[in-house]
Amino acid sequence: MSKPDSNMPAIANRLRLAREQAGLSQGQVAKQLGMHRPTISEIEAGRRRVSADELATFARLYDVSTTWLMDEQSEMSDADQDRIQLAARKLAHLKPEDLDRLLDVIKTLRTQEDNS
């Protein structure tokens, strides 16, 4: 098991990414959580520790799991992998016909990429 502070930068990065993917500003998050905007900034910069209760609150607000936010493997994973996981969460909420259209677009993009 890693030291408690060793994954703080990873948690901070994931909190920022989850907030951005949720379409929220730091100010909006601060208001909803009863915090000051600079507090959110400090958390996302990894300069302020996040309690377990706060982490659970962020997870609920951003519609992600606390496990994902705390993933110790995140230091070894790349930012694109995190974005893909968040995108998959969004895709799960699409209507079936919208998902089919999106898959067609992806297929077209892949075909164009292969032909380049």
C-alpha positions as CSV (number, residue, x, y, z in Angstrom):
1,M,0.0,0.0,0.0
2,S,1.3,3.5,-0.8
3,K,1.7,6.3,1.7
4,P,-1.4,8.3,2.3
5,D,0.0,11.4,0.6
6,S,1.6,9.6,-2.3
7,N,-1.5,9.6,-4.5
8,M,-2.5,13.2,-3.7
9,P,-1.5,14.5,-7.1
10,A,-3.4,11.7,-8.8
11,I,-6.5,12.5,-6.8
12,A,-6.2,16.2,-7.5
13,N,-5.9,15.6,-11.2
14,R,-8.9,13.3,-11.2
15,L,-11.0,15.7,-9.3
16,R,-10.1,18.5,-11.8
17,L,-10.9,16.2,-14.7
18,A,-14.1,14.9,-13.2
19,R,-15.2,18.5,-12.5
20,E,-14.4,19.6,-16.1
21,Q,-16.2,16.6,-17.5
22,A,-19.2,17.4,-15.4
23,G,-19.2,20.9,-17.0
24,L,-18.8,22.7,-13.7
25,S,-16.6,25.6,-12.8
26,Q,-14.6,25.8,-9.6
27,G,-17.0,28.5,-8.4
28,Q,-20.0,26.4,-9.1
29,V,-18.6,23.4,-7.2
30,A,-17.6,25.6,-4.3
31,K,-21.1,27.1,-4.1
32,Q,-22.7,23.6,-4.2
33,L,-20.4,22.3,-1.5
34,G,-20.4,25.3,0.7
35,M,-16.7,26.0,0.2
36,H,-14.7,28.9,-1.1
37,R,-13.5,28.8,-4.8
38,P,-9.8,29.1,-3.7
39,T,-10.3,25.9,-1.6
40,I,-11.4,24.0,-4.7
41,S,-8.4,25.4,-6.6
42,E,-6.0,24.3,-3.7
43,I,-7.5,20.8,-3.8
44,E,-7.2,20.5,-7.5
45,A,-3.6,21.7,-7.3
46,G,-2.8,19.0,-4.8
47,R,-1.9,21.6,-2.1
48,R,-4.8,20.7,0.2
49,R,-5.7,17.3,1.5
50,V,-9.2,16.0,0.9
51,S,-11.0,14.1,3.7
52,A,-12.8,10.8,3.0
53,D,-16.1,12.6,3.5
54,E,-15.2,15.4,1.1
55,L,-14.0,12.8,-1.5
56,A,-17.4,11.0,-1.3
57,T,-19.2,14.4,-1.7
58,F,-17.1,15.2,-4.8
59,A,-17.8,11.7,-6.2
60,R,-21.5,12.2,-5.8
61,L,-21.4,15.7,-7.4
62,Y,-19.3,14.5,-10.4
63,D,-21.1,11.2,-10.8
64,V,-17.9,9.1,-10.4
65,S,-16.9,6.6,-7.9
66,T,-14.6,7.3,-5.0
67,T,-12.6,4.3,-6.1
68,W,-11.9,5.9,-9.5
69,L,-10.9,9.2,-7.7
70,M,-8.5,7.3,-5.5
71,D,-7.1,4.8,-8.0
72,E,-3.5,4.3,-7.0
73,Q,-2.7,3.1,-10.5
74,S,-3.5,6.6,-11.8
75,E,0.1,7.7,-11.3
76,M,1.1,5.1,-13.9
77,S,-2.0,5.6,-16.2
78,D,-2.1,8.3,-18.7
79,A,-4.5,11.2,-18.8
80,D,-6.1,9.9,-22.0
81,Q,-7.1,6.7,-20.1
82,D,-8.9,8.8,-17.5
83,R,-10.7,10.7,-20.2
84,I,-11.8,7.5,-21.9
85,Q,-13.2,6.2,-18.6
86,L,-15.2,9.4,-18.1
87,A,-16.4,9.3,-21.7
88,A,-17.6,5.8,-21.2
89,R,-19.7,6.9,-18.3
90,K,-21.3,9.6,-20.4
91,L,-21.9,7.1,-23.2
92,A,-23.8,4.8,-20.9
93,H,-26.5,7.6,-20.5
94,L,-27.1,8.0,-24.3
95,K,-30.3,6.8,-26.0
96,P,-29.6,3.6,-28.0
97,E,-30.2,5.4,-31.3
98,D,-27.8,8.2,-30.4
99,L,-25.2,5.7,-29.3
100,D,-25.5,3.9,-32.7
101,R,-25.0,7.2,-34.5
102,L,-21.9,8.0,-32.4
103,L,-20.5,4.5,-33.2
104,D,-21.0,5.2,-36.9
105,V,-19.1,8.5,-36.6
106,I,-16.3,6.7,-34.8
107,K,-16.2,4.0,-37.4
108,T,-16.0,6.7,-40.2
109,L,-13.2,8.5,-38.4
110,R,-11.2,5.2,-38.0
111,T,-11.7,4.4,-41.6
112,Q,-10.5,7.9,-42.6
113,E,-7.5,7.5,-40.3
114,D,-6.6,4.1,-41.7
115,N,-6.7,5.5,-45.3
116,S,-4.4,8.4,-44.5
